[in-house]
Amino acid sequence: MSDTPAPTPAPLLCAALAADLDAADLRSEPLRSLWGEEADDALARGMREPILRAIRGDDGVLATLGRLLVLGMPQPRSAVDTALPRLGVDGLVALGLATADDETVTPIALLRPQSFVDAEGVGEWWIASDLDEVALDGALPPDHVLGVGGASRTLAEIVVPIEVDRALDLGTGCGIQALLVARRAGTVVATDISARALAYAEMNALLNGVGNIEFRLGSMFEPVVGEAFDLIVSNPPFVITPRGDDVPEYEYRDGGLVGDALVELFVRTAPTYLTAGGIAQLLGNWESRDGVTGLARLEAWVPAELDLWVIEREQLSPLAYAELWIRDGGTTPRDRAFTPLLTAWLDDFAARGVTSIGFGYVLLRRGGGMPLRRTERLVQHVSGVGQALGTGLHGHDLLAEGVPATLLTAPDVTEARHLLPGNDDPSVIELRQGGGFARTVNVDPALAAFVGASDGELTVGQIAQALADLFDVPLPELWAELEPRIRSLVLDGFLVPAE
Ligand SMILES: C[S@@+](CC[C@H](N)C(=O)[O-])C[C@H]1O[C@@H](n2cnc3c(N)ncnc32)[C@H](O)[C@@H]1O
């Protein structure tokens, strides 16, 4: 249990604060225009000085709230009272977001606008979370509640955009995933082991007028025992951390288990909490140990009847991993604490024979048919991953019935032909996806012609017959060659069924 004070999500005060923030136009674009793009980008890299220079001497409402809530810096009480006319300084203090004396208001939380885009359009929320390293000017306390970070954005981007009845956000933190999922769900249960995190998440739901989220305290699946969900999302505390008295345990990133046991526990347990057809998605780390790859270990944890799709985005050596997470906690090689921490991390990895650590996305589905089991490494730039995963799952389900009768080449697919100088016939033909997983596949002339002719009008059978005539091969022979490759193009979203 943490001693750090928690915010108080009082509905009337949250409504007054939201009205004040709205009137002040505390949103991403107005702030960016106020202090300029370069200063705004610099804040994302941990520098607040460029913003302070840009708004020096400006004691207007937006500049005051920007310094107070976005940067987490004390402001004169009179200026804050003017900037928050409905809530007032006393209301801000009662919400647990600041302390105040006669002269000065001192923030104890950040409150930042956070824009997002989903299938329903562009939107923006106000997200309250603990003061970050820049505002604290030092290392984070172990019970720190994170704001929206890179991993939060990654998970938000990979969630399959489906409408669901019941969803679960496990380890909700400031509540960002729950807010996003709530746009497409009847109800969302948001859980966390941290009461402070839940208080922030509840406050953020109130500030943004989102009413279909239930908040529950507890570890892992304990708060939802006996329940089932159509969608489970989690950015869990997956960071592998050596256990020992001198290694800080950050609640926001460390689940307290050894190695990658938290990810193992999650993927072994989650299926019990899925409805038929339900999907669970999480980010995670997994260890490759003594010649057994992390992907192979992960696959072995998931019951064989479940669909499993794992995309490994990154692999780090034990040294690179240790350095990354020691620095993330605010300790650098110049600090005396660095070397003992590095030793603890490297000893811990060595004790389990860890040779590398993978990071990536995991999707589980209680599919019901022939299971999809796919583990792969994708290191290229990807976009619209949630949509691409949804297309792949849909393709897998359709292929259970056979290759669809009519196919259409996806609109982002282009073809590149590589010819040896002076030669008219290509030696390599590539199909490339412009979006999604941005895959490139090599195809032979028959498959390239098949894809080229897949216009949603001609049936697969008609195209195959025309190609058999063109290449002068018996249709069964051509089809035996083409069919597995067409299936793989459907699964990867190069070819989509014509409606
Ligand atoms: C990396 S943060 C993710 C926060 C948020 N969901 C996001 O995407 O930004 C992980 C969260 O899991 C919570 N957590 C840690 N251990 C947990 C456990 N055993 N059970 C449930 N939640 C836990 C932490 O308090 C933290 O809020």
The ligand as an ORCA input file, in Angstrom:
! r2SCAN-3c Opt
* xyz 0 1
  C       2.852     -0.244    -17.841
  S       1.538      0.312    -16.805
  C       0.230      0.430    -18.002
  C      -0.725      1.552    -17.773
  C      -1.757      1.781    -18.867
  N      -2.600      0.626    -19.045
  C      -1.114      2.169    -20.184
  O      -1.284      1.448    -21.160
  O      -0.448      3.207    -20.219
  C       1.172     -1.182    -15.929
  C       0.078     -1.035    -14.888
  O      -0.130     -2.321    -14.260
  C      -0.319     -2.139    -12.880
  N       0.061     -3.381    -12.183
  C       1.253     -3.736    -11.658
  N       1.193     -4.977    -11.120
  C      -0.078     -5.411    -11.325
  C      -0.769     -6.595    -10.987
  N      -0.155     -7.605    -10.362
  N      -2.072     -6.694    -11.320
  C      -2.709     -5.681    -11.963
  N      -2.089     -4.531    -12.300
  C      -0.809     -4.397    -11.989
  C       0.533     -0.953    -12.522
  O       0.081     -0.339    -11.329
  C       0.370     -0.069    -13.774
  O      -0.700      0.819    -13.610
*
